Amino acid sequence: MTNHNRPKPDDRSDNVEKLQATIHNTLENIEAAEETLAFSSPEEKAKIQSKNKRRKEAIDGLREEIKDEAAHREH
């Protein structure tokens, strides 16, 4: 009996490109959100600034993942 539930092999060949695209999209979201600050209420401004802070932290994590992927490619 064959095992049809085998996991797919780990294909990391395009991880760096996907991570870079995610960073690019996140930066665009930060920029768009900052553009809305001028038209936002104080409560909305606080939410936007908080979300952008989390986005920037996520970008830092994504950049670390890119470094890890680059190191993985070298081996």
C-alpha positions in Angstrom: 0.0 0.0 0.0 1.5 3.4 -1.0 1.5 6.3 1.4 -0.5 9.1 -0.2 0.0 11.4 2.8 3.7 12.0 2.4 4.8 15.6 2.8 6.1 17.4 -0.2 9.8 17.8 -0.4 11.2 21.0 1.1 11.7 23.3 -1.9 13.5 26.4 -0.6 14.7 27.6 -4.0 12.5 30.7 -4.2 12.2 31.5 -0.5 14.5 34.6 -0.7 12.4 36.0 -3.6 9.2 35.4 -1.7 10.6 37.1 1.4 11.8 40.0 -0.6 8.3 40.4 -2.2 6.7 40.3 1.3 9.1 43.0 2.5 8.3 45.2 -0.5 4.6 44.8 0.0 4.9 45.5 3.7 6.9 48.7 3.0 4.2 49.8 0.6 1.5 49.2 3.3 3.5 51.3 5.8 3.8 54.1 3.3 0.1 54.0 2.4 -0.9 54.0 6.1 1.4 56.9 6.9 -0.3 58.9 4.1 -3.6 58.4 5.8 -2.4 59.8 9.1 -3.1 63.4 8.1 -6.8 62.5 7.7 -7.2 60.3 10.7 -8.6 60.9 14.1 -6.3 60.6 17.1 -7.6 57.1 17.8 -7.0 56.0 14.2 -3.6 57.6 14.3 -2.6 55.5 17.3 -3.9 52.3 15.7 -2.0 53.1 12.5 1.2 53.9 14.3 0.9 50.7 16.4 0.3 48.6 13.3 3.2 50.2 11.4 5.5 49.5 14.4 4.5 45.8 14.2 5.1 45.9 10.4 8.6 47.3 10.9 9.3 44.6 13.4 8.1 41.9 11.0 10.3 43.4 8.3 13.3 43.0 10.7 12.3 39.3 11.1 12.0 38.8 7.4 15.4 40.2 6.8 16.8 37.8 9.3 15.1 34.9 7.4 16.7 36.1 4.2 20.1 35.9 5.9 19.3 32.4 7.0 18.2 31.4 3.6 21.3 32.9 2.0 23.4 30.9 4.5 21.4 27.8 3.7 22.1 28.2 -0.1 25.8 28.4 0.5 25.9 24.9 2.1 
